[in-house]
């Protein structure tokens, strides 16, 4: 029991710390500091500790050091899980996924530097790199969230018992990945081609002569609204049919975060995407992803999937089909 408690604390600490590192990484991109260590990796300008560093070098170097500590934490997590839980426990499998995804996260970061997909690079290829980076980041956070949930619960999800509901919840994850990756590209476009007004930004988004990264900014709000509407619909449907108070609260939480995130997105556009607003928007996106992972976990555990006949109706039938 003591080892399991230690593992839960470690998993929570790594999750919170990883969120902080992710936000610092966004600061690196938003301030154009990605080339602060040159095209060297893992060294910084060919040195272990840079001498007389510029502000950009310090920003990038801090991100590398904190990311390295993150990787060490992910390396420790499966070892702790083996001591705390029996073979086959979901927490053990999820902690291994955390380490694998933390490693791919580091490799993507290294690729950005080595292939010079940083600073003023405005190529379409960099947009794809940023989208892929965001997808890996979300999957990493999902694995961390799943690790925390599995370590704190006595039951595990059984999606095969409710394939209709599982498919609907998986659809939410896919839409969040699409909205998030388009947001990463939009943020890159705002950084490289900062508009002087909302009208100018809209005109650039619709112009056939604008840079592809600028034109792609238009897709993010459309995907975000579509994803938000879908999440609210599914959360409301599952919340209505379930008997479990925890699942209902999780559904309400998802809905509230969706509303907040859409409002922040609109504010981000009106303020012309200042750095601080981009960081807040990204943080809430990460929190929404984690909230959906938690909601999906609760909605698919055996104690939470039993249908309530008195509450059936509307779109709940589609989610209850076996």
MARTOR-760004 format. One record per residue (C-alpha): residue number from 1; residue in one letter; x, y, z. Coordinates in nm, 2 decimals. Layout:
N
seq NUM | type a | px X | py Y | pz Z $
...
This chain:
322
seq 1 | type x | px 0.00 | py 0.00 | pz 0.00 $
seq 2 | type x | px 0.28 | py 0.24 | pz 0.08 $
seq 3 | type x | px 0.46 | py 0.17 | pz -0.25 $
seq 4 | type x | px 0.13 | py 0.22 | pz -0.44 $
seq 5 | type x | px 0.08 | py 0.56 | pz -0.26 $
seq 6 | type x | px 0.43 | py 0.66 | pz -0.35 $
seq 7 | type x | px 0.36 | py 0.56 | pz -0.71 $
seq 8 | type x | px 0.05 | py 0.77 | pz -0.72 $
seq 9 | type x | px 0.23 | py 1.08 | pz -0.58 $
seq 10 | type x | px 0.51 | py 1.02 | pz -0.84 $
seq 11 | type x | px 0.27 | py 0.99 | pz -1.13 $
seq 12 | type x | px 0.08 | py 1.31 | pz -1.03 $
seq 13 | type x | px 0.41 | py 1.50 | pz -0.98 $
seq 14 | type x | px 0.53 | py 1.39 | pz -1.32 $
seq 15 | type x | px 0.20 | py 1.49 | pz -1.48 $
seq 16 | type x | px 0.21 | py 1.84 | pz -1.34 $
seq 17 | type x | px 0.58 | py 1.88 | pz -1.41 $
seq 18 | type x | px 0.53 | py 1.76 | pz -1.77 $
seq 19 | type x | px 0.25 | py 2.02 | pz -1.82 $
seq 20 | type x | px 0.49 | py 2.29 | pz -1.70 $
seq 21 | type x | px 0.76 | py 2.17 | pz -1.94 $
seq 22 | type x | px 0.51 | py 2.17 | pz -2.23 $
seq 23 | type x | px 0.42 | py 2.53 | pz -2.16 $
seq 24 | type x | px 0.79 | py 2.63 | pz -2.15 $
seq 25 | type x | px 0.83 | py 2.45 | pz -2.49 $
seq 26 | type x | px 0.55 | py 2.66 | pz -2.63 $
seq 27 | type x | px 0.73 | py 2.97 | pz -2.49 $
seq 28 | type x | px 1.04 | py 2.86 | pz -2.68 $
seq 29 | type x | px 0.84 | py 2.85 | pz -3.01 $
seq 30 | type x | px 0.64 | py 3.17 | pz -2.94 $
seq 31 | type x | px 0.96 | py 3.37 | pz -2.86 $
seq 32 | type x | px 1.16 | py 3.23 | pz -3.15 $
seq 33 | type x | px 1.41 | py 3.08 | pz -2.91 $
seq 34 | type x | px 1.42 | py 2.74 | pz -3.08 $
seq 35 | type x | px 1.76 | py 2.81 | pz -3.24 $
seq 36 | type x | px 1.91 | py 2.94 | pz -2.92 $
seq 37 | type x | px 2.14 | py 2.64 | pz -2.90 $
seq 38 | type x | px 2.21 | py 2.64 | pz -3.27 $
seq 39 | type x | px 2.17 | py 2.31 | pz -3.47 $
seq 40 | type x | px 2.34 | py 2.11 | pz -3.19 $
seq 41 | type x | px 2.16 | py 1.84 | pz -2.99 $
seq 42 | type x | px 2.18 | py 1.74 | pz -2.71 $
seq 43 | type x | px 2.47 | py 1.99 | pz -2.66 $
seq 44 | type x | px 2.39 | py 2.36 | pz -2.67 $
seq 45 | type x | px 2.61 | py 2.54 | pz -2.92 $
seq 46 | type x | px 2.86 | py 2.25 | pz -2.89 $
seq 47 | type x | px 2.88 | py 2.29 | pz -2.51 $
seq 48 | type x | px 2.73 | py 2.11 | pz -2.21 $
seq 49 | type x | px 2.67 | py 2.44 | pz -2.03 $
seq 50 | type x | px 2.67 | py 2.74 | pz -2.26 $
seq 51 | type x | px 2.90 | py 3.03 | pz -2.18 $
seq 52 | type x | px 2.78 | py 3.39 | pz -2.20 $
seq 53 | type x | px 2.44 | py 3.28 | pz -2.33 $
seq 54 | type x | px 2.18 | py 3.51 | pz -2.49 $
seq 55 | type x | px 1.82 | py 3.53 | pz -2.37 $
seq 56 | type x | px 1.72 | py 3.29 | pz -2.65 $
seq 57 | type x | px 1.99 | py 3.05 | pz -2.56 $
seq 58 | type x | px 1.88 | py 3.05 | pz -2.19 $
seq 59 | type x | px 1.52 | py 2.99 | pz -2.28 $
seq 60 | type x | px 1.61 | py 2.70 | pz -2.51 $
seq 61 | type x | px 1.87 | py 2.56 | pz -2.26 $
seq 62 | type x | px 1.62 | py 2.56 | pz -1.97 $
seq 63 | type x | px 1.37 | py 2.37 | pz -2.19 $
seq 64 | type x | px 1.63 | py 2.11 | pz -2.27 $
seq 65 | type x | px 1.73 | py 2.06 | pz -1.90 $
seq 66 | type x | px 1.38 | py 2.04 | pz -1.78 $
seq 67 | type x | px 1.28 | py 1.80 | pz -2.06 $
seq 68 | type x | px 1.57 | py 1.58 | pz -1.97 $
seq 69 | type x | px 1.45 | py 1.56 | pz -1.61 $
seq 70 | type x | px 1.11 | py 1.47 | pz -1.75 $
seq 71 | type x | px 1.26 | py 1.18 | pz -1.94 $
seq 72 | type x | px 1.43 | py 1.06 | pz -1.62 $
seq 73 | type x | px 1.10 | py 1.07 | pz -1.44 $
seq 74 | type x | px 0.94 | py 0.87 | pz -1.71 $
seq 75 | type x | px 1.22 | py 0.62 | pz -1.69 $
seq 76 | type x | px 1.16 | py 0.57 | pz -1.32 $
seq 77 | type x | px 0.78 | py 0.54 | pz -1.34 $
seq 78 | type x | px 0.77 | py 0.18 | pz -1.49 $
seq 79 | type x | px 1.01 | py 0.06 | pz -1.22 $
seq 80 | type x | px 0.79 | py 0.20 | pz -0.95 $
seq 81 | type x | px 0.49 | py 0.05 | pz -1.11 $
seq 82 | type x | px 0.65 | py -0.30 | pz -1.11 $
seq 83 | type x | px 0.70 | py -0.26 | pz -0.74 $
seq 84 | type x | px 0.35 | py -0.13 | pz -0.66 $
seq 85 | type x | px 0.12 | py -0.33 | pz -0.88 $
seq 86 | type x | px 0.09 | py -0.70 | pz -1.00 $
seq 87 | type x | px 0.17 | py -0.82 | pz -1.35 $
seq 88 | type x | px -0.09 | py -0.71 | pz -1.60 $
seq 89 | type x | px -0.21 | py -0.41 | pz -1.40 $
seq 90 | type x | px -0.32 | py -0.12 | pz -1.62 $
seq 91 | type x | px -0.09 | py 0.12 | pz -1.43 $
seq 92 | type x | px 0.21 | py -0.09 | pz -1.53 $
seq 93 | type x | px 0.12 | py -0.09 | pz -1.89 $
seq 94 | type x | px 0.03 | py 0.28 | pz -1.89 $
seq 95 | type x | px 0.36 | py 0.37 | pz -1.73 $
seq 96 | type x | px 0.55 | py 0.19 | pz -2.00 $
seq 97 | type x | px 0.35 | py 0.39 | pz -2.26 $
seq 98 | type x | px 0.45 | py 0.71 | pz -2.07 $
seq 99 | type x | px 0.82 | py 0.62 | pz -2.11 $
seq 100 | type x | px 0.79 | py 0.53 | pz -2.48 $
seq 101 | type x | px 0.60 | py 0.85 | pz -2.56 $
seq 102 | type x | px 0.84 | py 1.06 | pz -2.35 $
seq 103 | type x | px 1.12 | py 0.92 | pz -2.56 $
seq 104 | type x | px 0.95 | py 0.99 | pz -2.89 $
seq 105 | type x | px 0.87 | py 1.34 | pz -2.75 $
seq 106 | type x | px 1.24 | py 1.39 | pz -2.70 $
seq 107 | type x | px 1.32 | py 1.26 | pz -3.05 $
seq 108 | type x | px 1.07 | py 1.49 | pz -3.21 $
seq 109 | type x | px 1.23 | py 1.78 | pz -3.02 $
seq 110 | type x | px 1.57 | py 1.67 | pz -3.14 $
seq 111 | type x | px 1.44 | py 1.65 | pz -3.49 $
seq 112 | type x | px 1.31 | py 2.00 | pz -3.48 $
seq 113 | type x | px 1.66 | py 2.13 | pz -3.39 $
seq 114 | type x | px 1.87 | py 1.90 | pz -3.61 $
seq 115 | type x | px 1.65 | py 1.97 | pz -3.92 $
seq 116 | type x | px 1.63 | py 2.34 | pz -3.82 $
seq 117 | type x | px 1.25 | py 2.35 | pz -3.80 $
seq 118 | type x | px 1.28 | py 2.63 | pz -3.55 $
seq 119 | type x | px 1.31 | py 3.01 | pz -3.52 $
seq 120 | type x | px 1.22 | py 3.18 | pz -3.86 $
seq 121 | type x | px 1.18 | py 2.86 | pz -4.06 $
seq 122 | type x | px 0.84 | py 2.92 | pz -4.23 $
seq 123 | type x | px 0.83 | py 2.60 | pz -4.44 $
seq 124 | type x | px 0.52 | py 2.39 | pz -4.47 $
seq 125 | type x | px 0.73 | py 2.10 | pz -4.34 $
seq 126 | type x | px 0.77 | py 2.28 | pz -4.01 $
seq 127 | type x | px 0.39 | py 2.30 | pz -3.99 $
seq 128 | type x | px 0.37 | py 1.92 | pz -4.02 $
seq 129 | type x | px 0.64 | py 1.88 | pz -3.76 $
seq 130 | type x | px 0.45 | py 2.10 | pz -3.52 $
seq 131 | type x | px 0.13 | py 1.91 | pz -3.58 $
seq 132 | type x | px 0.30 | py 1.58 | pz -3.51 $
seq 133 | type x | px 0.47 | py 1.73 | pz -3.20 $
seq 134 | type x | px 0.13 | py 1.82 | pz -3.07 $
seq 135 | type x | px -0.02 | py 1.48 | pz -3.13 $
seq 136 | type x | px 0.27 | py 1.31 | pz -2.95 $
seq 137 | type x | px 0.23 | py 1.56 | pz -2.66 $
seq 138 | type x | px -0.14 | py 1.49 | pz -2.63 $
seq 139 | type x | px -0.08 | py 1.11 | pz -2.64 $
seq 140 | type x | px 0.19 | py 1.15 | pz -2.37 $
seq 141 | type x | px -0.04 | py 1.35 | pz -2.14 $
seq 142 | type x | px -0.31 | py 1.09 | pz -2.21 $
seq 143 | type x | px -0.08 | py 0.81 | pz -2.10 $
seq 144 | type x | px 0.02 | py 1.00 | pz -1.79 $
seq 145 | type x | px -0.35 | py 1.07 | pz -1.71 $
seq 146 | type x | px -0.43 | py 0.70 | pz -1.76 $
seq 147 | type x | px -0.15 | py 0.60 | pz -1.53 $
seq 148 | type x | px -0.28 | py 0.83 | pz -1.25 $
seq 149 | type x | px -0.64 | py 0.70 | pz -1.30 $
seq 150 | type x | px -0.53 | py 0.33 | pz -1.31 $
seq 151 | type x | px -0.32 | py 0.37 | pz -0.99 $
seq 152 | type x | px -0.61 | py 0.53 | pz -0.81 $
seq 153 | type x | px -0.89 | py 0.30 | pz -0.92 $
seq 154 | type x | px -0.98 | py -0.06 | pz -0.82 $
seq 155 | type x | px -1.14 | py -0.12 | pz -1.16 $
seq 156 | type x | px -1.04 | py -0.07 | pz -1.52 $
seq 157 | type x | px -1.22 | py 0.03 | pz -1.84 $
seq 158 | type x | px -1.39 | py -0.24 | pz -2.05 $
seq 159 | type x | px -1.46 | py -0.08 | pz -2.39 $
seq 160 | type x | px -1.56 | py -0.41 | pz -2.55 $
seq 161 | type x | px -1.86 | py -0.43 | pz -2.32 $
seq 162 | type x | px -2.00 | py -0.10 | pz -2.47 $
seq 163 | type x | px -1.85 | py -0.07 | pz -2.82 $
seq 164 | type x | px -2.10 | py 0.20 | pz -2.92 $
seq 165 | type x | px -2.00 | py 0.42 | pz -2.63 $
seq 166 | type x | px -1.63 | py 0.34 | pz -2.67 $
seq 167 | type x | px -1.65 | py 0.45 | pz -3.04 $
seq 168 | type x | px -1.82 | py 0.78 | pz -2.95 $
seq 169 | type x | px -1.56 | py 0.85 | pz -2.68 $
seq 170 | type x | px -1.28 | py 0.75 | pz -2.92 $
seq 171 | type x | px -1.43 | py 1.00 | pz -3.17 $
seq 172 | type x | px -1.38 | py 1.27 | pz -2.92 $
seq 173 | type x | px -1.02 | py 1.18 | pz -2.88 $
seq 174 | type x | px -0.96 | py 1.19 | pz -3.26 $
seq 175 | type x | px -1.14 | py 1.53 | pz -3.29 $
seq 176 | type x | px -0.93 | py 1.67 | pz -3.01 $
seq 177 | type x | px -0.61 | py 1.56 | pz -3.18 $
seq 178 | type x | px -0.73 | py 1.73 | pz -3.50 $
seq 179 | type x | px -0.83 | py 2.05 | pz -3.33 $
seq 180 | type x | px -0.51 | py 2.05 | pz -3.12 $
seq 181 | type x | px -0.27 | py 1.99 | pz -3.42 $
seq 182 | type x | px -0.45 | py 2.26 | pz -3.62 $
seq 183 | type x | px -0.40 | py 2.49 | pz -3.33 $
seq 184 | type x | px -0.03 | py 2.42 | pz -3.32 $
seq 185 | type x | px -0.01 | py 2.52 | pz -3.69 $
seq 186 | type x | px -0.22 | py 2.83 | pz -3.63 $
seq 187 | type x | px 0.00 | py 2.93 | pz -3.34 $
seq 188 | type x | px 0.31 | py 2.89 | pz -3.56 $
seq 189 | type x | px 0.14 | py 3.11 | pz -3.83 $
seq 190 | type x | px 0.07 | py 3.37 | pz -3.57 $
seq 191 | type x | px 0.43 | py 3.37 | pz -3.45 $
seq 192 | type x | px 0.59 | py 3.39 | pz -3.80 $
seq 193 | type x | px 0.33 | py 3.62 | pz -3.96 $
seq 194 | type x | px 0.18 | py 3.83 | pz -3.67 $
seq 195 | type x | px -0.12 | py 4.03 | pz -3.80 $
seq 196 | type x | px -0.16 | py 4.40 | pz -3.72 $
seq 197 | type x | px -0.54 | py 4.37 | pz -3.68 $
seq 198 | type x | px -0.82 | py 4.12 | pz -3.68 $
seq 199 | type x | px -0.94 | py 4.24 | pz -4.02 $
seq 200 | type x | px -0.59 | py 4.20 | pz -4.17 $
seq 201 | type x | px -0.57 | py 3.85 | pz -4.02 $
seq 202 | type x | px -0.90 | py 3.74 | pz -4.17 $
seq 203 | type x | px -0.81 | py 3.89 | pz -4.51 $
seq 204 | type x | px -0.48 | py 3.70 | pz -4.50 $
seq 205 | type x | px -0.65 | py 3.38 | pz -4.40 $
seq 206 | type x | px -0.88 | py 3.40 | pz -4.70 $
seq 207 | type x | px -0.62 | py 3.52 | pz -4.95 $
seq 208 | type x | px -0.50 | py 3.27 | pz -5.21 $
seq 209 | type x | px -0.17 | py 3.46 | pz -5.22 $
seq 210 | type x | px -0.10 | py 3.42 | pz -4.85 $
seq 211 | type x | px 0.16 | py 3.18 | pz -4.71 $
seq 212 | type x | px 0.01 | py 2.83 | pz -4.65 $
seq 213 | type x | px 0.07 | py 2.85 | pz -4.28 $
seq 214 | type x | px -0.14 | py 3.17 | pz -4.27 $
seq 215 | type x | px -0.42 | py 3.02 | pz -4.48 $
seq 216 | type x | px -0.43 | py 2.71 | pz -4.26 $
seq 217 | type x | px -0.51 | py 2.93 | pz -3.96 $
seq 218 | type x | px -0.87 | py 2.95 | pz -4.07 $
seq 219 | type x | px -0.92 | py 2.57 | pz -4.02 $
seq 220 | type x | px -0.84 | py 2.58 | pz -3.65 $
seq 221 | type x | px -1.15 | py 2.77 | pz -3.52 $
seq 222 | type x | px -1.37 | py 2.56 | pz -3.75 $
seq 223 | type x | px -1.23 | py 2.23 | pz -3.61 $
seq 224 | type x | px -1.23 | py 2.36 | pz -3.26 $
seq 225 | type x | px -1.61 | py 2.45 | pz -3.27 $
seq 226 | type x | px -1.69 | py 2.11 | pz -3.44 $
seq 227 | type x | px -1.49 | py 1.92 | pz -3.18 $
seq 228 | type x | px -1.63 | py 2.12 | pz -2.89 $
seq 229 | type x | px -1.99 | py 2.06 | pz -3.00 $
seq 230 | type x | px -1.92 | py 1.69 | pz -3.04 $
seq 231 | type x | px -1.77 | py 1.66 | pz -2.69 $
seq 232 | type x | px -2.06 | py 1.84 | pz -2.53 $
seq 233 | type x | px -2.31 | py 1.62 | pz -2.71 $
seq 234 | type x | px -2.14 | py 1.29 | pz -2.61 $
seq 235 | type x | px -2.07 | py 1.41 | pz -2.26 $
seq 236 | type x | px -2.44 | py 1.52 | pz -2.21 $
seq 237 | type x | px -2.56 | py 1.19 | pz -2.35 $
seq 238 | type x | px -2.35 | py 0.97 | pz -2.13 $
seq 239 | type x | px -2.41 | py 1.20 | pz -1.83 $
seq 240 | type x | px -2.79 | py 1.16 | pz -1.87 $
seq 241 | type x | px -2.78 | py 0.78 | pz -1.89 $
seq 242 | type x | px -2.53 | py 0.69 | pz -1.62 $
seq 243 | type x | px -2.61 | py 0.62 | pz -1.26 $
seq 244 | type x | px -2.27 | py 0.72 | pz -1.14 $
seq 245 | type x | px -2.23 | py 1.06 | pz -0.99 $
seq 246 | type x | px -1.86 | py 1.08 | pz -1.06 $
seq 247 | type x | px -1.93 | py 1.03 | pz -1.44 $
seq 248 | type x | px -2.19 | py 1.30 | pz -1.43 $
seq 249 | type x | px -1.96 | py 1.54 | pz -1.27 $
seq 250 | type x | px -1.69 | py 1.45 | pz -1.52 $
seq 251 | type x | px -1.93 | py 1.52 | pz -1.81 $
seq 252 | type x | px -2.02 | py 1.86 | pz -1.66 $
seq 253 | type x | px -1.65 | py 1.94 | pz -1.62 $
seq 254 | type x | px -1.58 | py 1.86 | pz -1.99 $
seq 255 | type x | px -1.87 | py 2.08 | pz -2.10 $
seq 256 | type x | px -1.75 | py 2.37 | pz -1.88 $
seq 257 | type x | px -1.39 | py 2.34 | pz -2.01 $
seq 258 | type x | px -1.52 | py 2.33 | pz -2.37 $
seq 259 | type x | px -1.70 | py 2.66 | pz -2.32 $
seq 260 | type x | px -1.40 | py 2.83 | pz -2.15 $
seq 261 | type x | px -1.17 | py 2.71 | pz -2.43 $
seq 262 | type x | px -1.39 | py 2.84 | pz -2.71 $
seq 263 | type x | px -1.41 | py 3.17 | pz -2.53 $
seq 264 | type x | px -1.04 | py 3.18 | pz -2.49 $
seq 265 | type x | px -0.99 | py 3.10 | pz -2.86 $
seq 266 | type x | px -1.21 | py 3.39 | pz -2.95 $
seq 267 | type x | px -1.02 | py 3.62 | pz -2.72 $
seq 268 | type x | px -0.69 | py 3.50 | pz -2.86 $
seq 269 | type x | px -0.80 | py 3.60 | pz -3.20 $
seq 270 | type x | px -0.93 | py 3.94 | pz -3.09 $
seq 271 | type x | px -0.60 | py 4.01 | pz -2.90 $
seq 272 | type x | px -0.40 | py 3.90 | pz -3.20 $
seq 273 | type x | px -0.25 | py 3.60 | pz -3.02 $
seq 274 | type x | px -0.01 | py 3.75 | pz -2.76 $
seq 275 | type x | px 0.24 | py 3.51 | pz -2.61 $
seq 276 | type x | px 0.07 | py 3.49 | pz -2.27 $
seq 277 | type x | px -0.26 | py 3.42 | pz -2.43 $
seq 278 | type x | px -0.12 | py 3.14 | pz -2.65 $
seq 279 | type x | px 0.02 | py 2.98 | pz -2.33 $
seq 280 | type x | px -0.31 | py 3.00 | pz -2.15 $
seq 281 | type x | px -0.50 | py 2.87 | pz -2.45 $
seq 282 | type x | px -0.25 | py 2.57 | pz -2.48 $
seq 283 | type x | px -0.28 | py 2.50 | pz -2.10 $
seq 284 | type x | px -0.66 | py 2.48 | pz -2.12 $
seq 285 | type x | px -0.64 | py 2.26 | pz -2.43 $
seq 286 | type x | px -0.42 | py 2.02 | pz -2.24 $
seq 287 | type x | px -0.66 | py 2.03 | pz -1.94 $
seq 288 | type x | px -0.95 | py 1.96 | pz -2.17 $
seq 289 | type x | px -0.77 | py 1.66 | pz -2.32 $
seq 290 | type x | px -0.70 | py 1.52 | pz -1.98 $
seq 291 | type x | px -1.06 | py 1.58 | pz -1.87 $
seq 292 | type x | px -1.18 | py 1.38 | pz -2.17 $
seq 293 | type x | px -0.94 | py 1.10 | pz -2.09 $
seq 294 | type x | px -1.07 | py 1.09 | pz -1.74 $
seq 295 | type x | px -1.43 | py 1.11 | pz -1.85 $
seq 296 | type x | px -1.38 | py 0.82 | pz -2.10 $
seq 297 | type x | px -1.21 | py 0.62 | pz -1.83 $
seq 298 | type x | px -1.51 | py 0.66 | pz -1.59 $
seq 299 | type x | px -1.76 | py 0.61 | pz -1.86 $
seq 300 | type x | px -1.62 | py 0.27 | pz -1.96 $
seq 301 | type x | px -1.54 | py 0.12 | pz -1.62 $
seq 302 | type x | px -1.78 | py -0.17 | pz -1.52 $
seq 303 | type x | px -1.94 | py 0.02 | pz -1.24 $
seq 304 | type x | px -2.02 | py 0.31 | pz -1.48 $
seq 305 | type x | px -2.15 | py 0.15 | pz -1.79 $
seq 306 | type x | px -2.47 | py 0.00 | pz -1.66 $
seq 307 | type x | px -2.76 | py 0.17 | pz -1.85 $
seq 308 | type x | px -3.03 | py 0.34 | pz -1.66 $
seq 309 | type x | px -3.36 | py 0.26 | pz -1.83 $
seq 310 | type x | px -3.54 | py 0.56 | pz -1.68 $
seq 311 | type x | px -3.29 | py 0.79 | pz -1.83 $
seq 312 | type x | px -3.27 | py 0.66 | pz -2.19 $
seq 313 | type x | px -3.36 | py 0.88 | pz -2.48 $
seq 314 | type x | px -3.23 | py 1.11 | pz -2.75 $
seq 315 | type x | px -2.88 | py 1.03 | pz -2.86 $
seq 316 | type x | px -2.81 | py 0.80 | pz -2.57 $
seq 317 | type x | px -2.94 | py 0.49 | pz -2.76 $
seq 318 | type x | px -2.66 | py 0.52 | pz -3.01 $
seq 319 | type x | px -2.41 | py 0.52 | pz -2.73 $
seq 320 | type x | px -2.57 | py 0.21 | pz -2.56 $
seq 321 | type x | px -2.57 | py -0.01 | pz -2.87 $
seq 322 | type x | px -2.36 | py -0.32 | pz -2.82 $
